[in-house]
């Protein structure tokens, strides 16, 4: 009986040591980094091209901050990337902001198509955007903000 108890004690000690070693190795691995194309709040919208084409009023996608902000507040759009649609009258724009409230005007505009990255399915977004840009793919499009 004493030998059985001793074997059980040795086995449980070995098991506990193994589990602790595995846990410490797992804890030492760095957490995976978020792809910079998925950081911050993001919306993707199909918006008309606006502006007269002058220095003071350049042609640009609607809702693109103009003139560019000097200081960044939490409610500013901090970045954007765009591609012109096949008809040349609109653009697919990815807007990036620290705070979702920066997109109030964009999300409230019912005349444009808007998707929220992380909420809408990637396949649904790509399917809808291929109607205005035939070769659209997230593999070729995206904006990294650090």
C-alpha positions as CSV (number, residue, x, y, z in Angstrom):
1,X,0.0,0.0,0.0
2,X,2.9,2.3,0.9
3,X,4.5,1.6,-2.5
4,X,1.3,2.4,-4.4
5,X,1.0,5.7,-2.6
6,X,4.6,6.6,-3.4
7,X,4.1,5.8,-7.1
8,X,0.9,7.9,-7.2
9,X,2.8,10.8,-5.5
10,X,5.7,10.6,-8.0
11,X,3.3,10.4,-11.0
12,X,1.2,13.4,-9.9
13,X,4.3,15.4,-9.2
14,X,5.6,14.7,-12.7
15,X,2.3,15.6,-14.3
16,X,2.1,18.8,-12.3
17,X,5.6,19.8,-13.4
18,X,4.9,19.0,-17.0
19,X,1.7,21.1,-17.0
20,X,3.5,24.0,-15.3
21,X,6.3,23.9,-17.8
22,X,3.9,24.0,-20.8
23,X,2.0,26.9,-19.2
24,X,5.2,28.9,-18.7
25,X,6.2,28.2,-22.3
26,X,2.8,29.4,-23.6
27,X,3.0,32.5,-21.5
28,X,6.4,33.4,-22.9
29,X,5.1,33.5,-26.5
30,X,4.3,37.1,-27.6
31,X,0.6,37.8,-28.3
32,X,-0.1,37.9,-32.1
33,X,0.0,41.4,-33.4
34,X,-3.1,42.9,-35.1
35,X,-2.6,43.5,-38.8
36,X,-2.3,47.3,-39.3
37,X,-5.0,47.1,-41.9
38,X,-7.5,46.1,-39.1
39,X,-6.5,48.5,-36.4
40,X,-8.8,51.4,-35.3
41,X,-12.4,52.0,-36.4
42,X,-13.0,51.6,-40.2
43,X,-15.8,52.1,-42.6
44,X,-15.7,51.5,-46.4
45,X,-18.0,53.6,-48.5
46,X,-18.8,54.3,-52.1
47,X,-18.9,58.1,-52.3
48,X,-19.1,60.6,-55.2
49,X,-16.1,62.5,-56.3
50,X,-16.4,66.2,-55.2
51,X,-14.4,69.4,-55.7
52,X,-13.7,71.8,-58.6
53,X,-10.2,70.5,-59.3
54,X,-8.5,73.7,-58.2
55,X,-5.7,74.1,-55.6
56,X,-8.2,75.5,-53.1
57,X,-10.9,72.8,-53.9
58,X,-9.2,69.7,-55.3
59,X,-11.2,66.7,-56.7
60,X,-11.5,64.2,-53.9
61,X,-13.9,61.6,-52.5
62,X,-16.7,63.1,-50.5
63,X,-16.1,63.1,-46.7
64,X,-12.3,63.1,-47.1
65,X,-11.1,65.8,-44.7
66,X,-10.2,69.0,-46.6
67,X,-8.2,70.9,-45.8
68,X,-6.2,68.3,-43.8
69,X,-6.5,68.7,-40.1
70,X,-3.5,70.3,-38.3
71,X,-4.0,68.5,-35.0
72,X,-5.7,65.2,-34.5
73,X,-8.6,64.9,-32.1
74,X,-10.2,61.6,-31.2
75,X,-13.2,62.5,-33.4
76,X,-11.1,63.2,-36.6
77,X,-10.7,60.9,-39.5
78,X,-7.0,60.0,-39.2
79,X,-6.5,58.3,-42.6
80,X,-8.2,57.2,-45.7
81,X,-7.4,55.3,-48.9
82,X,-9.4,55.3,-52.1
83,X,-9.7,53.8,-55.5
84,X,-11.8,55.3,-58.3
85,X,-14.8,53.2,-59.5
86,X,-15.0,51.9,-63.0
87,X,-17.3,54.8,-64.1
88,X,-14.9,57.4,-62.7
89,X,-17.7,59.3,-60.9
90,X,-17.3,57.7,-57.5
91,X,-14.6,56.2,-55.3
92,X,-14.4,53.3,-52.9
93,X,-13.0,54.8,-49.7
94,X,-11.7,53.2,-46.5
95,X,-12.0,55.8,-43.7
96,X,-10.0,55.3,-40.5
97,X,-10.6,56.9,-37.1
98,X,-9.7,56.4,-33.5
99,X,-13.4,56.9,-32.5
100,X,-16.5,55.6,-34.4
101,X,-18.1,59.0,-33.8
102,X,-15.9,60.4,-36.6
103,X,-18.1,58.6,-39.1
104,X,-21.4,60.1,-38.0
105,X,-22.0,62.0,-41.3
106,X,-20.9,59.1,-43.4
107,X,-23.1,56.6,-41.6
108,X,-26.1,59.0,-41.7
109,X,-25.9,59.6,-45.4
110,X,-28.5,57.2,-47.0
111,X,-27.4,58.1,-50.5
112,X,-24.2,56.1,-50.3
113,X,-23.2,52.5,-49.7
114,X,-21.4,52.1,-46.4
115,X,-19.9,49.0,-44.7
116,X,-18.3,48.8,-41.2
117,X,-15.2,46.7,-41.3
118,X,-15.4,44.0,-38.6
119,X,-19.2,44.1,-38.6
120,X,-20.1,43.3,-42.2
121,X,-18.8,40.1,-43.7
122,X,-15.8,40.4,-46.0
123,X,-17.5,38.4,-48.7
124,X,-20.6,40.6,-48.7
125,X,-18.5,43.8,-48.9
126,X,-16.4,42.4,-51.8
127,X,-19.5,41.3,-53.7
128,X,-21.2,44.7,-53.4
129,X,-18.1,46.6,-54.3
130,X,-17.4,44.5,-57.4
131,X,-20.6,46.0,-58.8
132,X,-18.8,49.4,-59.0
133,X,-15.2,48.2,-59.4
134,X,-15.0,44.9,-61.2
135,X,-11.6,43.7,-60.0
136,X,-12.1,44.8,-56.3
137,X,-10.4,42.5,-53.8
138,X,-9.3,43.1,-50.2
139,X,-6.1,41.2,-51.0
140,X,-5.1,44.2,-53.2
141,X,-6.7,47.0,-51.2
142,X,-6.4,48.2,-47.6
143,X,-4.9,50.9,-45.6
144,X,-2.4,50.4,-42.8
145,X,-2.3,53.0,-40.0
146,X,0.1,52.8,-37.1
